[in-house]
Every structure is written in C-alpha cells, then in structure tokens.
Amino acid sequence: MNKIAEIIVDISLMKLDKVYDYIIPKNLLDRIQIGNLVKVSFGRRKVIGFVVNIKEDSNLKEKKLKAIDEIIIKEKLFDKKMLKLLKYIADYYHSYLIQVIKTALPAGLIYGKISDKKEKYINLAHTESKTREIIKMMDKRAYKQKEILELLIDNKSSYTISDLAKLADTSPSPVYRLIEKNYLKRDIIVKRRNPYKEYDNSLSNFLQPNKAQKNTIEIIINAINKELSKTFLLHGVTGSGKTEVYLHIIRQIINNDKSAIILVPEISLTPQLVKRFYSRFKENIAVLHSNLSRGERYDEWKRVKNGEAKIVIGARSAIFAPVQNLGLIIIDEEHENTYKQDDYPHYHAKKVAEKRAEIENSVLILGSATPSIESYFLAKKRDYIYLQLPNRIHQRKLPPVEIIDMREELKNGNFSIFSSALKKAMINALNREEQILLFLNRRGYASFMMCRECGHVIKCDNCDISLSYHKNINKLRCHYCDNIKDVPKRCPNCGSKYIKQFGIGTERIEIEAKSEFSNACVVRMDRDTTRKKGSYRKILKKLENKEIDILVGTQMIAKGHDYPNISVVGVITADIILNLPDFRAAEKTFQLLTQVAGRTGRKDIEGNVLIQTYTPEHYSIEASGDHDYEKFYKKEISIRKELNYPPFSKILNITIKDENNNEVIKTAKDLNSFLLSLNKKFEINGPSPAPIEKIKNNYRWQFLLKFKNEISRDKVIKDIESNFLNRKKYDVNINIDVDPQTML
C-alpha cells in the first residue's frame, strides 16, 4: 500500500474546506513532508495545495485516489506546531484553513512571485599563486587586464562586473576578456535585501533597571527558566521603561538559545524600536511588516526560518514568524485595535499569541500604559499575572494636563483652531527651542463640504460618507475607497455658490501652524504624507535630529515614540472618536489621549499637555486629564456590565453587503428569521444599516449578537454555516467577524 498525503487545496469554498487524500509517488516518498507546497489534479484542473498530514492508508479505495504531480516548493513552509496554530485560527474564527495558511506566509511566495535576489559576482578562477604566474605571462599591452587581476588579489573581495570595471577605471570589456580566457569566473551569490542596513554597528550597553523594573524582569525570567506557559499583563505608565524591561528579558531568552517575537501596533513605531533593539542585538534581529517590499519581507522571513535571526519585530502578521524554539512573545501597546485583521480571515494577533504561547510552552507579555478593558478584567480575575510599573524612570513626573473647554473659547471670541492657552504654550516652547506635537485623528484639510443654503453635504459616489477636502491637491477625497473628485464651484443640489469646507483635519492644522508660527519648521505625519516607502523613518529621523519644530499628525504620532525635546503636546479636538457609534468609543478616547500625553516630559524637559474638547465633563476625558486608569476602568466596566458588552459577553458581528441594496435587506430579513427560529439564549441586535451604510459601492447591513460564552457562540455560527448558508445560495457577501473590535 502506498503512503497517503492529506492535502488542503487552494480553493476557498465552504464545501471544499477539508483535506483530500493523494497517493505519494515512489519518486517523492523520501521528499514529501508536512508543510510542502505541491501540485495536484483536482477534478479537471491542476491546483496547488499544502501537505498537512502523512499517513499509511486511506478510507477510500486506492484506485479512486490520484497521485501528487510534483513538489512546487521543496522546503517545508510550516511545521506541526505552526499547523496546529493555523487550524486553531481557522476553527476559532470560522475561516477557511487555506486562507489562514496563506495569511501566515510571505505574500506572493506560493505563486512564485518572490524568490531570492541573486547577483553575479566576479572572482579569480585560479589560486593566488597561479594567478600571479598568469599575470607574468600576459602581453604587456593587456595592462588593464593585469590591473584587474592584481586588484582582486590585493582586495580579496568579490565584485559585480560594473563595480570591478569602475574600480579599475576602465570599461567592462577587459573583464569580459578575462572571463573568456577562464582567468576569472562568475559566481552567483544570494544577496539579502536588508531594510535596516544603515543602522550603526556599535553595540550599546544595557541600562541598570530600577527596583520596579528589576522585580518585573525577575518574575518573568523565572517563568521562562521554568518553561511555564504564562501570560503577563505589564501595566506601566508612559515613560516607565517597559522597552528596557523587554530588552533585559530578551537577553535572557537569547542566552537560553531561544527566540522571541515582539509585536507593535503601528508601522511607524518599528524604526525607533528596531534601532533600539539593533543597538543591543545587531544581526540577531529580523523585521516583518507590510511597509517592506515583498523581497525584503521574504528575505527577513527566510532568515528567521533558517535560524539566522532569533528576534522578530513586526506588526500583526509577525505572530506567524517561523522562529525556532520560541520562548517569548511580547505584544506592545496590547490595547490597540490594529492587532485585529480587518480583512478575511479576521484573526486577532493577541488571541493567536495566547494560543501560540500555549502550543510552544512559552511566555506571553502584554504591555500597555492603558490596557484594554478585557485584559485588565482578566488580570483582576487572575487569568493573567498582573505586573505594574507605576512610575516613570528616574522618578520623573507625568506631565500636567490642562483640559480646555472650546465652548468657552468661542464665547470669548476665539475662532482659531488653537486655544489661547495652547498658542501661548507653543510660543514659549519655540522660544526655548523645544519641540511640539499637535494631534488630531483626522486627515485632510476639512472634514466635509456643505452648502450653506440647502445643507447638502458632498458625499462619495461609492460610499455613504462625506468627502474630505485636501488643500494640497485641491480635491475631495474619500478615506474609505480613495475616490477623488473635483471641488464643485456650485452646490450640485441647489446650484448655490455658497458652498464651503467645514471641520478640520491634519492638513489644515499644518497650514494654520505654518501661518501662525512662520519661523518654525512644521511637518505633517499621517497616511497622506507616509505613502512612500521609508517616509516614516525620514520624518522620525528629522524629529530626532531636532530638524522639526512642530510635528502634526494622527494616531501614528500618539504612541510609543520617545523624543526628549518634546515639551508641548496639543490635542486639537478630543471628541472625534468619542462621538463614533461604537461601544468602545470611550475606551479608545481615553487610551489615545493618555498615550499622546505620554509623549512629553520623558527626559529633563518638563512637559505640558493641552487637550481641547467640547465635552470636558466626559469621564474618559476627565480620567485622561488625571492620568487615572483605575478611575476610568471603574466607570467603563460598570457601563459594560449594564449593557452586556465584553468582557461580560462574547460578541459576533455579521455584515451583509452587496451592490444591490434590496438583496442585502432581503437576506438580512431571512437571516433574522433563521436566528429567531434557533430558540437559543443569545441577544440579537439588528438587522440594521451599518453606521456607514455604503462602502465601495456595497450596501451594508449588520447584526451584533451577544452570547454568554464562546461555546454557545460557536454553536450558533455552525448553525448559520450548516443550515442557513448551505441551505440556499445567497449572491450577497455574508461576513462573520468573531470578537469584532469596531462596529463601523
């Protein structure tokens, strides 16, 4: 009997989301292994698939089985532990296993769109002594050829043809002649595409931890040494030295010949963090995030897989890094909702990290100055081990926060986007040659354009959202589908010429700041100014070198950065997130305000934080002004309990979308009838139009379901999949999001 391989094929259909048995041909018997990418016949077509198991026999008769055609990628792309994790993700988030596997691998790898970067280098074809004999025998007229051979002997290095010709101050012709004579040879060398090659190679010393840091380090290292799979919630105020704690623990991990994964929520945070880690660990670091080119990302992934790098730093998908002997996972700023994947499959890196730590018997650290409500709740229940860094290093004080009521500013005749207090603080900081951060979590120059005569708002043709005005291109832009429109001279609804921009965005703040402080260097950092590769690093490098006086930006400037010369942080409007129709709005507001306030007063310069708001009495704003997490938590957890939101329930968001609104509504009604027929104890909110009803020409209706536990939620999802989705073919898209992080 032939050996059998179980294969998951690259077809994303619910009825095909299972393994299929294939015979392993004799010529592949000693080469096929779990994690191989292979080509097989599936029906009448050829498809690729992954080997997920090898067994002795099949339940099907051998004559009904097809054989594997060929191995596409010889090396295994995942091992048994990683496969176990990927199967867990597929089960927990009710996703196709093939899609989860593809998410865990470098983009383009399985379709042959990326590979090693190979370059041809020129080397001596003979030994040094033999080459010297050749030089003596060469014609005197071939002096350039002699010079090239002597250069290679003296430098003992490899060169490309063009570099070697340039070094010899000649054309490539003499090099080619030497190759023809077999005096030189071409060698193909795989060259690493290194995204951080400019970093300094000198090692920096580890800092001496303070008492709180030392205690935290000892507790976590003790768990690592005992190989205990534990989850720690490290709650440290901004500037308390969490990163230094991470560095000391990772040093122990490396000493134990283990590996570590460090996740950060924003790509903008990686340059400074990588630089700091690089100064301690050098080439032991690999970086994985979406702002790298495909080739760079593949090279970094391969270095990790080959054991050349034991420390991985990256955004959400770095949790799948193929590290060897994993000992530690760190999720920095663990509260951030960017750890949840918006696209299918909707995994949350924190949940995946917990499972991976369990499978690999490793330690997980969740670090934050503003832990998520769910994480803090689990720490209070002692499901997580709670560790605290309550003070800033060197006993520095948290910066004073002034809450400014913008309603009073208007009453006093100040119609500027800068309050009197913020303007005064900025003038004083600039006079002292200190730096300023201005924060607003909205891009563009104006939030929307509205006709003052009829009230018509210019909306996107594809999305149910107002278009933002961008002054630098003098266009209206949709921040959901990136649709761009010309600015109308008259109202398209009533023809009035009284059409004007309203609201503010980061672009307007930049322009106003440049106008108000003409001698200052003002730079904006948001998605519009960081589209080009490397733009994050360039801006942050300028900030570090004090070439920027005022940095204006969205949430990408609000967390994780450590620049000692920042003395003023101004929050232009604190109410943007607070007014969103989302049960996490207050939590996100508190977290963002606390994080952005923490960007100042981190070294010897005293910091000042000024928060402008139209709702100063809101508990999230009051608590952020006091740097009081516990005060905010007590209020927020009581509201969550009353309304049965997480952590007191397990939630599910179902979104139905299609270009045909009637089909969306009909399907929503059908699903509602089905859910009501289940007669199970869970809460149904909906169906109703989504807060943003139309995105990219798709109308959207949604349900929010609340359950007592994961078991009851899982049963309902399986009922939906088996008895609703499989019962009738719906042409609309039905998206099931487990543990959604946003209701928009």
Order of alpha helices (4+ residues) and beta strands (2+ residues): beta-beta-beta-beta-beta-alpha-alpha-beta-alpha-alpha-alpha-alpha-beta-alpha-beta-alpha-beta-alpha-beta-alpha-beta-beta-alpha-beta-alpha-beta-beta-alpha-alpha-beta-beta-beta-beta-beta-beta-alpha-beta-alpha-beta-beta-alpha-beta-alpha-alpha-beta-alpha-beta-beta-alpha-beta
